[in-house]
Amino acid sequence: MKYVVVSGGVISGIGKGVLASSTGMLFKTFGYKVTSIKIDPYMNIDAGTMSPLEHGECFVLDDGGETDLDLGNYERYLNVTLTKDHNITTGKIYSHVIQKERKGDYLGKTVQIVPHLTNAIQDWIERVSKIPVDDTGMEPDVCIIELGGTVGDIESAPFVEALRQFQFRVGKENFALIHVSLVPVIHGEQKTKPTQAAIKDLRSLGLTPDMIAVRCSHILDEPTINKIAMFCHVGSNQVVNVHDVNSTYHVPLLLLEQKVMDYLRARLQLSDITLSSEDVSRGEKLLIKWKSMTSNYDESLQTVKIALVGKYTHLKDSYLSVIKALEHSSMKCRNKLEILWVESSHLEPETQETDKEKFHDAWNKVSTADGVLVPGGFGHRGTEGMILAAKWARESNVPYLGVCLGLQIATIEFMRNVVGLKDGQSAEFFPDSDPETHVVVYMPEIDKENMGGTMRLGLRPTHFQPDTESSQIKKLYGSKDIIEERHRHRYEINPNLINKLEEHGLMFVGRDDTGERCEIFELKNHPYYVATQYHPEYTSKVLDPSRPFLGFFAASAGVLDKLLDGEYDYTESEGKTDF
């Protein structure tokens, strides 16, 4: 097993996740099997209880693990399926060690950070790195480990020490470190001091970078590269310029141009790994497809405007998987994407009374958009604005996609304005209101006391109902009878109201195993009015877009019929759907 650690210095949010994903993708283009691990030095057991405005999106895996959003990057770029154990947190590690101590596994020893905690971290990495994560079912060749946070923070100290020890445990030829740093441009001058200081801190902790990936808004000048190399004790070929590019999907090609893989393959003695001709061919095809996909992005002419009506729009990372699923779909349809960010509360009449400018700006975005999307969320704030947006899309024949809360919102709107239940509501928003008005109800099996890991989580089947062959969404899924998607919710559509809703044209074409729980609805006689209780964005891949998102974007671009007729068709390759 070869390990590549990606760490960061100077500031957080510097792009370690994209660099780690891009590096892993390049290993795959050479035919290697790749996995990823993310280390998050916070005390939470997982990301499930954190506010999206605090930490960004909570990403959900097949096994129901609620993890850091960077695991979404890994899955999207590498086309792998990770587990909750691929996300290591301080909370998980301390809990693991304490449980072992309580059981007496340490034989009465004084349990300490070194060696017990650091050994537990190393053991965890070795164990998880060997889990098969792709369709081959084989143990990976390379494991990319991203160390979250900034090196030097007190929270990450045990993990840095564990990785310092780990390089000796696995051997120098099996361990490489890429450190991501920042070169700010001040008054036109590229400043290297922050990077020099970051590398000095890293070395003082016992880790020596094999490559320094330098983030900069501009292409690095040759003197800047030479200066970093000289003061950071690396060769100039070990300084990688990760300057701003058209999209993050260009980063792998940027790294390839700078011969990053030539260095890493030699440094890690990857010639020792025997690859089959099938592995090599698969990697070559992947690179061709990736280059074609980035060309589609660069050559796109038409711009499609999508109004994203949400309640966490102050931090765009709250909707990272939604953004990525839209990007994947736009590249597939060869169109540019423009997201119009709409804070849902600004659509409500109360805002007009307090801030007319915000109100009119929000409605201008919704009314001029080519499509309206309402993503997931929790709580009552801003939901009336979402309902108004869903009503606009329905009545104006504008394509609409609702995800999780977006399905519940659109169903409430339909119940109020079409079926006639004027005071229809969700039990989440008004739990003490008359149960007869609850269009959305609390799922009976959900724990109401504990918050962490208690929702309906992970991969679950959805069954398309009989007589749905003409359904747009079913056709997008290849006319399959059963699909599997990832869930994260506590509330569902009231099963007692389904017949009444369907009588008026809102068809619940997809349901769970019991046939009662609603998973997908589709409105009759509308260009595209679809919503899902699950989160299709979680399984969208760069080269294999999520079907509901792809249909929504195609409808917004006016090419849905062409998509369904096969003009943008997929070809079968090794059991997967690819470009």
ChimeraX attribute file (.defattr): number of C-alpha atoms within 10 A of each C-alpha:
attribute: neighborCount
match mode: 1-to-1
recipient: residues
	/A:1	17
	/A:2	21
	/A:3	26
	/A:4	22
	/A:5	22
	/A:6	25
	/A:7	25
	/A:8	27
	/A:9	24
	/A:10	19
	/A:11	15
	/A:12	13
	/A:13	12
	/A:14	19
	/A:15	16
	/A:16	25
	/A:17	23
	/A:18	18
	/A:19	22
	/A:20	28
	/A:21	26
	/A:22	25
	/A:23	26
	/A:24	25
	/A:25	26
	/A:26	23
	/A:27	20
	/A:28	25
	/A:29	21
	/A:30	20
	/A:31	23
	/A:32	23
	/A:33	25
	/A:34	27
	/A:35	32
	/A:36	29
	/A:37	25
	/A:38	26
	/A:39	20
	/A:40	25
	/A:41	23
	/A:42	17
	/A:43	14
	/A:44	15
	/A:45	21
	/A:46	23
	/A:47	25
	/A:48	22
	/A:49	13
	/A:50	14
	/A:51	14
	/A:52	21
	/A:53	15
	/A:54	10
	/A:55	14
	/A:56	19
	/A:57	27
	/A:58	26
	/A:59	25
	/A:60	27
	/A:61	24
	/A:62	20
	/A:63	16
	/A:64	21
	/A:65	22
	/A:66	26
	/A:67	26
	/A:68	25
	/A:69	22
	/A:70	25
	/A:71	27
	/A:72	29
	/A:73	23
	/A:74	27
	/A:75	23
	/A:76	25
	/A:77	24
	/A:78	27
	/A:79	22
	/A:80	18
	/A:81	19
	/A:82	24
	/A:83	19
	/A:84	19
	/A:85	19
	/A:86	22
	/A:87	26
	/A:88	25
	/A:89	25
	/A:90	22
	/A:91	15
	/A:92	20
	/A:93	19
	/A:94	17
	/A:95	14
	/A:96	14
	/A:97	21
	/A:98	15
	/A:99	12
	/A:100	13
	/A:101	17
	/A:102	9
	/A:103	10
	/A:104	11
	/A:105	12
	/A:106	13
	/A:107	10
	/A:108	8
	/A:109	10
	/A:110	8
	/A:111	14
	/A:112	10
	/A:113	14
	/A:114	12
	/A:115	12
	/A:116	15
	/A:117	22
	/A:118	22
	/A:119	18
	/A:120	18
	/A:121	26
	/A:122	18
	/A:123	14
	/A:124	15
	/A:125	24
	/A:126	16
	/A:127	12
	/A:128	19
	/A:129	26
	/A:130	16
	/A:131	17
	/A:132	18
	/A:133	22
	/A:134	18
	/A:135	12
	/A:136	9
	/A:137	9
	/A:138	12
	/A:139	16
	/A:140	20
	/A:141	19
	/A:142	23
	/A:143	23
	/A:144	24
	/A:145	26
	/A:146	26
	/A:147	25
	/A:148	25
	/A:149	21
	/A:150	21
	/A:151	24
	/A:152	17
	/A:153	11
	/A:154	9
	/A:155	17
	/A:156	20
	/A:157	14
	/A:158	17
	/A:159	23
	/A:160	21
	/A:161	20
	/A:162	21
	/A:163	24
	/A:164	16
	/A:165	17
	/A:166	21
	/A:167	19
	/A:168	12
	/A:169	12
	/A:170	15
	/A:171	13
	/A:172	14
	/A:173	15
	/A:174	18
	/A:175	21
	/A:176	23
	/A:177	22
	/A:178	25
	/A:179	26
	/A:180	28
	/A:181	29
	/A:182	25
	/A:183	24
	/A:184	19
	/A:185	13
	/A:186	8
	/A:187	7
	/A:188	8
	/A:189	11
	/A:190	19
	/A:191	17
	/A:192	19
	/A:193	15
	/A:194	16
	/A:195	24
	/A:196	22
	/A:197	16
	/A:198	23
	/A:199	27
	/A:200	15
	/A:201	15
	/A:202	20
	/A:203	13
	/A:204	11
	/A:205	15
	/A:206	12
	/A:207	20
	/A:208	19
	/A:209	21
	/A:210	21
	/A:211	23
	/A:212	29
	/A:213	26
	/A:214	24
	/A:215	22
	/A:216	19
	/A:217	16
	/A:218	16
	/A:219	14
	/A:220	18
	/A:221	12
	/A:222	9
	/A:223	10
	/A:224	17
	/A:225	19
	/A:226	16
	/A:227	16
	/A:228	24
	/A:229	19
	/A:230	13
	/A:231	15
	/A:232	20
	/A:233	15
	/A:234	17
	/A:235	15
	/A:236	17
	/A:237	15
	/A:238	22
	/A:239	24
	/A:240	21
	/A:241	21
	/A:242	25
	/A:243	16
	/A:244	14
	/A:245	13
	/A:246	10
	/A:247	11
	/A:248	15
	/A:249	18
	/A:250	19
	/A:251	20
	/A:252	24
	/A:253	18
	/A:254	18
	/A:255	19
	/A:256	14
	/A:257	10
	/A:258	16
	/A:259	14
	/A:260	20
	/A:261	16
	/A:262	10
	/A:263	15
	/A:264	20
	/A:265	14
	/A:266	11
	/A:267	15
	/A:268	20
	/A:269	13
	/A:270	17
	/A:271	9
	/A:272	8
	/A:273	11
	/A:274	10
	/A:275	13
	/A:276	11
	/A:277	10
	/A:278	10
	/A:279	16
	/A:280	16
	/A:281	13
	/A:282	18
	/A:283	21
	/A:284	16
	/A:285	13
	/A:286	20
	/A:287	18
	/A:288	11
	/A:289	15
	/A:290	22
	/A:291	15
	/A:292	14
	/A:293	20
	/A:294	18
	/A:295	14
	/A:296	18
	/A:297	24
	/A:298	16
	/A:299	12
	/A:300	16
	/A:301	11
	/A:302	11
	/A:303	14
	/A:304	20
	/A:305	21
	/A:306	26
	/A:307	25
	/A:308	27
	/A:309	30
	/A:310	24
	/A:311	27
	/A:312	22
	/A:313	17
	/A:314	13
	/A:315	15
	/A:316	14
	/A:317	19
	/A:318	25
	/A:319	23
	/A:320	21
	/A:321	25
	/A:322	24
	/A:323	17
	/A:324	21
	/A:325	26
	/A:326	24
	/A:327	24
	/A:328	26
	/A:329	29
	/A:330	25
	/A:331	24
	/A:332	23
	/A:333	23
	/A:334	22
	/A:335	22
	/A:336	20
	/A:337	22
	/A:338	16
	/A:339	18
	/A:340	18
	/A:341	18
	/A:342	28
	/A:343	20
	/A:344	26
	/A:345	21
	/A:346	26
	/A:347	27
	/A:348	20
	/A:349	14
	/A:350	12
	/A:351	16
	/A:352	14
	/A:353	9
	/A:354	11
	/A:355	12
	/A:356	14
	/A:357	11
	/A:358	17
	/A:359	22
	/A:360	15
	/A:361	13
	/A:362	23
	/A:363	20
	/A:364	14
	/A:365	20
	/A:366	27
	/A:367	16
	/A:368	14
	/A:369	21
	/A:370	22
	/A:371	27
	/A:372	31
	/A:373	27
	/A:374	27
	/A:375	24
	/A:376	24
	/A:377	19
	/A:378	14
	/A:379	11
	/A:380	12
	/A:381	13
	/A:382	18
	/A:383	23
	/A:384	18
	/A:385	24
	/A:386	30
	/A:387	23
	/A:388	18
	/A:389	28
	/A:390	31
	/A:391	18
	/A:392	17
	/A:393	24
	/A:394	21
	/A:395	9
	/A:396	11
	/A:397	15
	/A:398	22
	/A:399	27
	/A:400	31
	/A:401	26
	/A:402	30
	/A:403	26
	/A:404	26
	/A:405	26
	/A:406	27
	/A:407	26
	/A:408	26
	/A:409	30
	/A:410	29
	/A:411	23
	/A:412	26
	/A:413	25
	/A:414	24
	/A:415	23
	/A:416	18
	/A:417	13
	/A:418	14
	/A:419	16
	/A:420	11
	/A:421	17
	/A:422	14
	/A:423	14
	/A:424	21
	/A:425	26
	/A:426	23
	/A:427	20
	/A:428	17
	/A:429	15
	/A:430	14
	/A:431	13
	/A:432	8
	/A:433	12
	/A:434	12
	/A:435	15
	/A:436	10
	/A:437	20
	/A:438	23
	/A:439	26
	/A:440	24
	/A:441	20
	/A:442	18
	/A:443	17
	/A:444	10
	/A:445	10
	/A:446	15
	/A:447	14
	/A:448	12
	/A:449	7
	/A:450	9
	/A:451	11
	/A:452	15
	/A:453	17
	/A:454	17
	/A:455	20
	/A:456	19
	/A:457	20
	/A:458	19
	/A:459	20
	/A:460	17
	/A:461	16
	/A:462	23
	/A:463	20
	/A:464	24
	/A:465	17
	/A:466	9
	/A:467	8
	/A:468	17
	/A:469	15
	/A:470	9
	/A:471	17
	/A:472	20
	/A:473	27
	/A:474	23
	/A:475	16
	/A:476	18
	/A:477	15
	/A:478	11
	/A:479	16
	/A:480	12
	/A:481	15
	/A:482	16
	/A:483	16
	/A:484	15
	/A:485	20
	/A:486	22
	/A:487	25
	/A:488	24
	/A:489	20
	/A:490	20
	/A:491	21
	/A:492	23
	/A:493	23
	/A:494	20
	/A:495	14
	/A:496	10
	/A:497	13
	/A:498	17
	/A:499	12
	/A:500	12
	/A:501	17
	/A:502	17
	/A:503	10
	/A:504	14
	/A:505	16
	/A:506	23
	/A:507	21
	/A:508	24
	/A:509	23
	/A:510	28
	/A:511	20
	/A:512	17
	/A:513	12
	/A:514	9
	/A:515	14
	/A:516	15
	/A:517	19
	/A:518	24
	/A:519	25
	/A:520	26
	/A:521	25
	/A:522	23
	/A:523	21
	/A:524	15
	/A:525	10
	/A:526	16
	/A:527	19
	/A:528	26
	/A:529	27
	/A:530	29
	/A:531	30
	/A:532	25
	/A:533	28
	/A:534	28
	/A:535	28
	/A:536	22
	/A:537	26
	/A:538	23
	/A:539	25
	/A:540	26
	/A:541	24
	/A:542	24
	/A:543	21
	/A:544	20
	/A:545	27
	/A:546	25
	/A:547	21
	/A:548	27
	/A:549	26
	/A:550	26
	/A:551	28
	/A:552	28
	/A:553	33
	/A:554	26
	/A:555	22
	/A:556	22
	/A:557	23
	/A:558	15
	/A:559	16
	/A:560	23
	/A:561	14
	/A:562	14
	/A:563	19
	/A:564	17
	/A:565	11
	/A:566	10
	/A:567	12
	/A:568	15
	/A:569	14
	/A:570	13
	/A:571	11
	/A:572	10
	/A:573	10
	/A:574	9
	/A:575	8
	/A:576	10
	/A:577	13
	/A:578	17
	/A:579	16
